Each structure stands twice: as C-alpha cells, then as structure tokens.
Amino acid sequence: MNEIITKIIESEDSHIYQGEFIKNVEFIEDFNEKDGNIEISIINFPLVVALTQECDSTQDYKNRLKEYQKRKETEGREGVERNPYLLSIMVAPVYLLDDIKAGKHLEHLGISCRTISSNEIKKIKQNADARYHYMKIEVLSGKYIEYIVDFKQYFTVNVDKILQHKRNKENIQFVLGDLFKESLSQRFSNYLSRIGLPETEIKEEE
C-alpha cells in the first residue's frame, strides 16, 4: 500500500485556519498570589495545530473586523459587542514522530516518557490509535517530516492572544489541505466521543 503524504498550503489570511500549524504557543498552566505578587506558570508548546472549526474562526474574525470598523467610525464611544465573539481557539500539541518514539517529546517540560515499541509506532502510523493523529508532510522537495498530534493534550488559547501571535509571520508554519484538515477534525471528534465503559467485576460462582 502506498504511503499517504499529507498535503499542505501556505497560511495567508489573518484569521485562524482549522488545521493550521502555529509555533511557540503558550498555555497558562496555573497562577497563584504570593506575598502580593502574581506567579504565573506557563508552558510553551513548540508547535500546535488549530482544531476549532474554520467556519467559526472565520466568522469570528469577520465579526471582529466589523466591530473594529464600528468603533473607529464612532471614535470608540460605543461598547464592544462580545456576544458573537469566540472566547478561545482549541489547539493540540504536535510532536515529531522520532521524539515520541524515543520518549523525548516532553523534554521541554522536564518530563521523561517511556520509549514506544515498533508495534505501537506501526499502530500510530496507521492512525489506529485514537489518541494520536499521524501525518507525513513534505516540507521541502524530497524532504519529509513525520508529525504526531496528541489529542489527549488539547487546550484552548485566547483568540485575541493567538491572533496577535499570528501577526508575527515567524510563528506560522503551514495549513493542512482541505481533505486532510477534515480527516484531522473527524478523528478528533471521534476521540472526544469515545464511550468509556466501567470495569465490572465478575464473581466466580462458588
């Protein structure tokens, strides 16, 4: 069976695409007040992929442009209508397959993970493991990188923050082609809709 190569396109517009790969995205893990100071714990993920439906993120961006123009015309005298806005964009971290295989993908968090067996890797590459989404992407002519999306570690990022983050073009990687972003979305939906059945104890008859 021929190997499937995930197709990508360049990111051009300012809104967030579904299936867009964005670099260096921060997640606020925790915050505490100590001696009058606010301590914030931040995790920086080297690479994430946007999971929010593109129709929602596109409409949100249009709503923000309309509100900006409205405030500009009225010199900011009217309040901001927040009801049509998204509060956040859902993303999931993306790791290199080799790093996951070697258990090094969470080294940036100071976490050591077990190595993954060749049988487990084979299952992941076949997208037979619900937690992971495998992609092989041609980043340059003849040069491929194998990526893994970890659905279990999904989180949300403030929309204003990630839009501002995207204005720095260095933070933008690429966007998945339409069929491949649909595959990503469908598999993520399937992961969230899993039904966990309780374990039952079977008593042996005396």
N, C-alpha and C positions, 0 to 999 in steps of 0.2 A: 504494500500500500504506500503510495506516495505521501511524503510529509507535507502538511499544510503550512504555508507561510502566511502569517498574519499581515494583511495589508495596512499601511498607514498613510496619512496625509498630513500636510502642514497645518498648524493652527494659525488662523489669520485674524478672525474677529476677536472682539474684546470680551465676549461672554464666555461662559464655561461650557465646553462641549462634553457630552457623555462620551466616555472612552478617551478623555484627554489625559495624557501623562504630564504631570507637573512636578518639578523638582523642589526639594528643600521646603516642605510644608510642615508647619509647626502645629503640634497638638498640645493644648494646655491640660496637663495630667491632673494637677492639683494646685490649690493655693491656700495659704494659711496666714493669719496675722500673728506676728510675734514681736513683742516689745514695741508696738506701734508701727511696725514695718510689715509690708505685704510680701510674703515669699511665694514665688510662683515656680512650679515645676513644669518645664516644657520639654517635650520630646520632639526632636527634629527628624522627620522621615525623609531620607534622601530622594525617594520617588514614590508618588501615589498616582492612582488613576481615579478620575471622577466617575461616580456611579449614578448620580442624580439624572433623571430623565431629561433629555436635551430639550424637549418641548417646554418643560418647566423652567429650566435655566435660561432659555432664550426669551420666554415671555417675561421672566423676572427682569432681565436686562433691559428689555423694551420699556417696561414699567418704570424702571429707574431713570431711563433717559427722558421719558415724558415728565416725570416729577422734577428732574433737574431743570428741564426747559421751563416748566411752570414756575418754579422758584426764581429762575433767572429773570423771567418776564415780570414777575411781581416783586422783584428785589428781595425775595426771601420773606415776605410778610405773611405768607400762608404757611400753615403747618405741613409737615410731611405725612402723607397718607401711607401708612405702613401695611395696611391690610393685604394688598396684592403682592407684597414682597415675600420672597423666600427668606427664612431666617438663616439657613445654612445649606452647604453643599455636602453631600455624602461622598466620601472617598474611601479607598482601601490601599494599604501599602503594597508596593511592588518590589520584588526582590529578584536578584539573579538566581537562576536555577543552580548554578555551581555553588553559590553561597548557602542556599537551603540544603543542598546535598551534603555540604561539609559542616553544617550546623553553625555557620558564621553570620547568618543574615541579621541577627540581633546584637552583633558585637557593638554597634553604636550605642546600645542601651546598657552595655556591660553585662549582657546575658549570654550565657553559653548554652547552645542547644545540641541535642544528640545528632549524630550523623544519620542520614537517610539511606536505607538499603537500596540496592539496584532494583529490587522488585517494587518497592514503594515509589521510586522515581519513575519507573515504567508506567505505573498506575496513574501518577500525576500527569505525565506527558500525554497520556491517553484521555485526560480530563475525566477519569473515572473516580476521582476523589472529590467529593462535593465541596470540601473546604478550599481547594486550590483551583486556580484557572491558569492553564499553561498557554504560552504564546511564543512562537519563534518568529522574530522580526528581522528583516533585512534593513540594517541601519545605513550601510554603505553597499556599493556594488560588490556582491560576493561576500560580504561580512554580515554574519548573523549573530543576534544575541537572544538567548532564551530567558524569558521572564516568567515569574510566578506571581499571581495576585493572591493575597491571603484574605479571603472573605471574612474569616473569623475576627480579624483585627480592624474591621471597618470603623470609621469615626466620622464626625462632621466638623466642618470648618465654617466660620462666619463668612457670609457672602461678600461683605464689603472688604474683609481682610484678604480673601483669596483673589478677588478682582484686582485689588491693589497689587497683590503679589504677582499677578499675571502681567501687569504692565511692564515689569522687568522681563524683557524677552529672553534673558538667560535662564529664566525659571521654566520655560516652556520646552517640552520635549517633542511631542507629536500627538496626533489624534488617530485612533483606530478607524479603519474604513467602516462603512455603514453595516455590512453584514457581520463584521467582527465585533462591533460595539453591541449589536443585537445579541450575539452569542454570549458576550460578557454579561449583559443585563439579564438575559434569561437564566443563566447559571447562578447569578447572584440571587435572583428571585427564588429559584429552586432551593438554594441554600437556606434562605430565610424561612421558607415554607415547610422545612422538614418537620416531621412529627416525631417527637421523642416519646417513645412508649416506656412506661415504668417497668422496672425489672420486677418480676414476680417470683416468689419462692415456691418451688414445687415440693410439697411434703411427701415423703415416701410413706406408703401405706405400711402399717405395722402388720 
